[in-house]
Amino acid sequence: MTAESASGASIAHLASLDEREFRRLAAFIERELGIRMPDSKRVMLESRLQKRLRLHGLAGFREYVDYVFSEQGSRTEMINMIDAVTTNKTDFFREADHFDFLRSRILPRMAENGAGRVLNFWSAGCSSGEEPYTLAMVLEDFRSGSPRTDFRILATDISTRVLEAAQRAIYDMEKAEPIPYEYKKRFLFRSKDPDRAEVRIRPELRSKVEFRRVNFMDDTYPVPSGFDTVFCRNVIIYFDRPTQERILGHICAHIRPGGWLFIGHSETLTGMDLPLRSAAPTIYQRE
């Protein structure tokens, strides 16, 4: 599959996603990714996939969808389609009260009870890396006053595109605005190129974070068990209720007894049968 003429790209730009092709894509996305795709999302899906049509020089969505589900497309284009349709919005120190709770309530207890061992954290649904690097800053700051404590962070997402961006760890300076000034001085490099308003996470902090692709719709997750704390925030909101409970059940199986789970402020576990007790709004402890 190769790009065709500029006229083909122009036609692709004007292509619309009809009912049949939307249903084919929506059924796959709901089945394999668990993301709800009602009719109201058709325009969003069409907009996000236009770039893929232009890249391949295709005249319309029928050709594109046929390609995605072909033998060759399933190997080469499927992952790009998934990257295009998954939502990835995050910020440094998003929902900052979670990190205040971690600093004041959880880390001192962990340092006291687990002195000398590595504390393990999981950023589940890490997007472009702002959350795990925020965690790394908070944990490294705590470790400087508790040198017997060490930590590792596993950061996972379904999108290979955002995982690659997270591993590069380069961000616009505007994105770094929520980071406290002292953390900026300690943990960020500023680009030496005056024309590039960018910062990069320092290597000693990057070395604490491992990135891995995980699809929450899989039956098992290729991650270790025994996490001390899991951040799974603003992720389950995209799934229906039974899928939310199933995903969180899998995640709980990877949290050690007494460990912690943080979810997003707009999410709730009310009515779910999970081995968790509420410690604070959107903060839970594994029973």
VOTI-514036 format. One line per field, with one value per residue (C-alpha): residue number from 1; x, y, z; residue in three letters. Coordinates in steps of 0.001 Angstrom, whole numbers, always signed. Layout:
BEGIN
pos NUM/... $
x X/... $
y Y/... $
z Z/... $
code ala/... $
This chain:
BEGIN
pos 1/2/3/4/5/6/7/8/9/10/11/12/13/14/15/16/17/18/19/20/21/22/23/24/25/26/27/28/29/30/31/32/33/34/35/36/37/38/39/40/41/42/43/44/45/46/47/48/49/50/51/52/53/54/55/56/57/58/59/60/61/62/63/64/65/66/67/68/69/70/71/72/73/74/75/76/77/78/79/80/81/82/83/84/85/86/87/88/89/90/91/92/93/94/95/96/97/98/99/100/101/102/103/104/105/106/107/108/109/110/111/112/113/114/115/116/117/118/119/120/121/122/123/124/125/126/127/128/129/130/131/132/133/134/135/136/137/138/139/140/141/142/143/144/145/146/147/148/149/150/151/152/153/154/155/156/157/158/159/160/161/162/163/164/165/166/167/168/169/170/171/172/173/174/175/176/177/178/179/180/181/182/183/184/185/186/187/188/189/190/191/192/193/194/195/196/197/198/199/200/201/202/203/204/205/206/207/208/209/210/211/212/213/214/215/216/217/218/219/220/221/222/223/224/225/226/227/228/229/230/231/232/233/234/235/236/237/238/239/240/241/242/243/244/245/246/247/248/249/250/251/252/253/254/255/256/257/258/259/260/261/262/263/264/265/266/267/268/269/270/271/272/273/274/275/276/277/278/279/280/281/282/283/284/285/286/287 $
x +0/+1689/+708/-831/-1177/-1860/-5341/-6006/-4904/-7245/-10152/-9274/-9391/-13046/-14016/-16816/-17376/-20656/-22859/-21514/-17841/-18474/-20227/-17330/-14802/-17015/-17643/-13904/-13054/-15718/-14816/-11018/-10421/-13562/-14131/-17749/-18458/-22029/-23212/-22244/-18576/-18724/-17496/-14646/-13596/-13804/-11671/-8965/-8647/-8515/-4746/-4388/-6388/-4214/-1048/-2103/-3593/-6974/-10128/-12521/-13124/-14352/-10895/-9248/-11412/-10930/-7188/-7198/-8947/-6885/-4058/-1408/-3276/-3772/+27/+964/-1970/-4085/-1782/-1789/-5576/-5663/-3200/-5352/-8618/-7464/-7751/-4565/-4935/-2808/-834/+1954/+559/-2977/-5385/-2609/-4330/-3492/+211/-285/-1957/+885/+3509/+1809/-9/+1388/+5117/+6053/+4243/+5883/+9328/+8773/+7404/+9450/+12836/+15536/+13262/+12281/+8780/+6901/+4441/+2289/+999/-1752/-2804/+245/-375/+2595/+4371/+3363/+1852/+4748/+7298/+5267/+5319/+9070/+9633/+7557/+9209/+12736/+12094/+10878/+13836/+16302/+15139/+14744/+17830/+17059/+13931/+14120/+11448/+10595/+7719/+6062/+4142/+1762/-567/-2240/-875/+2621/+2683/+2301/+4661/+7364/+6734/+6892/+10227/+11655/+10540/+10631/+7851/+6882/+7721/+4048/+3258/+5777/+4039/+2292/+5627/+6796/+9778/+12106/+11264/+11910/+15396/+16166/+14543/+14391/+16890/+16035/+16788/+20027/+18397/+16782/+14264/+12955/+10850/+11253/+12396/+13484/+13278/+16766/+18193/+18471/+14701/+13967/+15930/+13372/+10502/+9916/+7370/+5360/+2312/-741/-4278/-6753/-9127/-6718/-7479/-4132/-1732/+2019/+2977/+4286/+2218/+2795/+2559/+2586/+545/-1322/-2463/-5268/-6823/-9223/-8937/-11978/-14302/-14094/-15461/-18926/-19666/-19108/-15821/-14732/-15285/-13462/-10448/-10210/-10498/-7474/-5585/-6414/-4901/-1579/-1727/-254/-2540/-2468/-1417/-3150/-5247/-5880/-8639/-9702/-11855/-14639/-14677/-16451/-16301/-19741/-21518/-18478/-17395/-13711/-11311/-10883/-11839/-12167/-9472/-10387/-12362/-10985/-8284/-8601/-6615/-6382/-7919 $
y +0/+3203/+6848/+7838/+11210/+14547/+14444/+11164/+12758/+15673/+13303/+11460/+14765/+15141/+11523/+10846/+7815/+6167/+4037/+675/+1497/+3255/+141/-2077/+123/+767/-2965/-3675/-765/-1753/-5457/-5208/-1926/-1738/+1893/+2851/+4118/+5450/+7298/+10578/+9636/+9130/+12652/+12296/+8961/+10318/+13339/+11286/+8822/+11379/+11634/+7878/+8073/+10909/+9044/+6048/+8180/+6497/+7968/+6907/+5065/+1884/+1327/+2229/-70/-2938/-2378/-2229/-5606/-7222/-9625/-7030/-4181/-6139/-6385/-2857/-443/-1793/-397/+3010/+3011/+2164/+4973/+7411/+6629/+6283/+9451/+10670/+13746/+14266/+16898/+17106/+17118/+16538/+16148/+17349/+16336/+12728/+13510/+15426/+12321/+10149/+12421/+12943/+9679/+6811/+7323/+7843/+4615/+2757/+4010/+2868/-562/-1273/+249/-1241/-2587/-1169/+324/-517/+1816/+1371/+4211/+2325/+4370/+6635/+8422/+10636/+10237/+13233/+11078/+8623/+11437/+13393/+10279/+9972/+13582/+13139/+9817/+11053/+14115/+11857/+9501/+12365/+12548/+8794/+7327/+3713/+3912/+3238/+2970/+1784/+2835/+780/+2958/+1314/+2389/+824/+3471/+2869/+6461/+8004/+5466/+6527/+10177/+9317/+7567/+10639/+12677/+15993/+18474/+22001/+24454/+25353/+21735/+21969/+24964/+22937/+21503/+23250/+25541/+23497/+20349/+22118/+23059/+19547/+17331/+19166/+20160/+23183/+22963/+24698/+25776/+29188/+28518/+25403/+26160/+22628/+20766/+17191/+14967/+14328/+10850/+9824/+10234/+8627/+5576/+4974/+4508/+1503/+1823/-1119/-1608/-3116/-3538/-3561/-5695/-8645/-11530/-11145/-8222/-8693/-6903/-8196/-8563/-6917/-3242/-907/+1747/+1912/+5105/+4289/+7711/+8931/+5608/+3517/+6407/+5321/+1807/+531/-472/-4261/-3666/-1153/-3705/-6431/-4198/-2987/-6569/-7481/-4437/-5259/-8708/-6943/-4817/-6239/-6458/-3059/-1388/+1587/+2456/+5985/+6639/+9854/+12485/+11918/+8148/+6036/+2449/+2570/-771/-2685/-5930/-5206/-6013/-2325/-1/+3746/+5819/+9189/+10328/+8379/+6765/+3103/+542/-3140/-5379 $
z +0/-1117/-1301/-4590/-6298/-4658/-6182/-4367/-1094/-1770/-2315/+910/+2774/+1746/+2455/+4918/+7118/+6136/+8376/+7192/+7658/+10957/+12254/+11188/+12956/+15993/+16507/+16450/+18764/+21274/+21152/+21172/+23020/+25140/+24152/+23637/+20110/+19865/+16756/+18417/+18012/+14245/+13428/+15925/+14443/+10907/+11828/+13535/+10655/+7828/+8234/+7731/+4501/+3229/+4158/+2061/-720/-387/-1869/+884/+4113/+2451/+954/+4247/+6370/+3907/+4194/+8001/+8199/+5452/+6283/+5477/+7166/+10384/+10614/+9550/+9844/+12696/+15396/+13691/+13601/+17306/+18052/+16101/+17885/+21505/+23561/+25239/+27428/+30491/+32382/+34923/+38470/+37202/+40153/+42443/+45697/+44833/+44999/+48257/+49737/+48444/+50028/+53364/+54033/+51985/+51474/+55148/+56026/+53149/+54152/+57720/+56848/+53740/+54501/+52339/+49596/+46231/+46134/+42949/+41249/+38142/+35997/+34151/+31139/+31201/+27882/+26911/+30244/+32336/+35087/+35596/+35470/+38028/+40200/+39671/+40778/+43938/+44771/+44105/+46262/+49072/+48596/+49076/+52699/+53098/+51371/+52317/+50161/+46420/+43772/+40276/+38038/+35313/+32843/+30365/+27588/+24561/+22160/+20813/+19568/+23011/+24566/+22113/+23008/+26716/+26297/+24547/+27586/+25706/+26432/+25487/+28244/+28408/+29353/+32201/+33805/+36572/+37793/+41001/+40473/+42692/+40759/+37464/+38645/+39862/+37273/+33934/+31252/+29134/+25407/+24434/+21194/+21870/+19101/+20839/+23931/+25252/+28340/+28867/+31924/+33333/+32608/+36258/+36537/+33157/+34274/+37028/+34554/+32287/+29479/+28157/+25920/+27642/+26320/+29217/+27159/+27220/+29576/+31328/+31674/+31078/+34288/+37618/+40774/+44125/+43202/+46188/+44377/+41073/+39380/+36927/+36475/+33818/+31992/+32899/+32060/+28398/+29122/+29956/+33550/+33294/+31466/+34098/+36848/+34940/+34219/+37799/+39021/+36911/+38203/+41833/+41333/+40708/+43884/+47066/+50131/+51779/+48523/+46977/+43929/+42640/+40089/+38352/+40032/+37488/+38079/+40693/+41941/+43570/+43289/+42045/+43704/+44237/+47117/+47984/+50814/+50395/+52126/+50580/+47519/+44506/+46683/+47718/+49679/+48736/+51378 $
code met/thr/ala/glu/ser/ala/ser/gly/ala/ser/ile/ala/his/leu/ala/ser/leu/asp/glu/arg/glu/phe/arg/arg/leu/ala/ala/phe/ile/glu/arg/glu/leu/gly/ile/arg/met/pro/asp/ser/lys/arg/val/met/leu/glu/ser/arg/leu/gln/lys/arg/leu/arg/leu/his/gly/leu/ala/gly/phe/arg/glu/tyr/val/asp/tyr/val/phe/ser/glu/gln/gly/ser/arg/thr/glu/met/ile/asn/met/ile/asp/ala/val/thr/thr/asn/lys/thr/asp/phe/phe/arg/glu/ala/asp/his/phe/asp/phe/leu/arg/ser/arg/ile/leu/pro/arg/met/ala/glu/asn/gly/ala/gly/arg/val/leu/asn/phe/trp/ser/ala/gly/cys/ser/ser/gly/glu/glu/pro/tyr/thr/leu/ala/met/val/leu/glu/asp/phe/arg/ser/gly/ser/pro/arg/thr/asp/phe/arg/ile/leu/ala/thr/asp/ile/ser/thr/arg/val/leu/glu/ala/ala/gln/arg/ala/ile/tyr/asp/met/glu/lys/ala/glu/pro/ile/pro/tyr/glu/tyr/lys/lys/arg/phe/leu/phe/arg/ser/lys/asp/pro/asp/arg/ala/glu/val/arg/ile/arg/pro/glu/leu/arg/ser/lys/val/glu/phe/arg/arg/val/asn/phe/met/asp/asp/thr/tyr/pro/val/pro/ser/gly/phe/asp/thr/val/phe/cys/arg/asn/val/ile/ile/tyr/phe/asp/arg/pro/thr/gln/glu/arg/ile/leu/gly/his/ile/cys/ala/his/ile/arg/pro/gly/gly/trp/leu/phe/ile/gly/his/ser/glu/thr/leu/thr/gly/met/asp/leu/pro/leu/arg/ser/ala/ala/pro/thr/ile/tyr/gln/arg/glu $
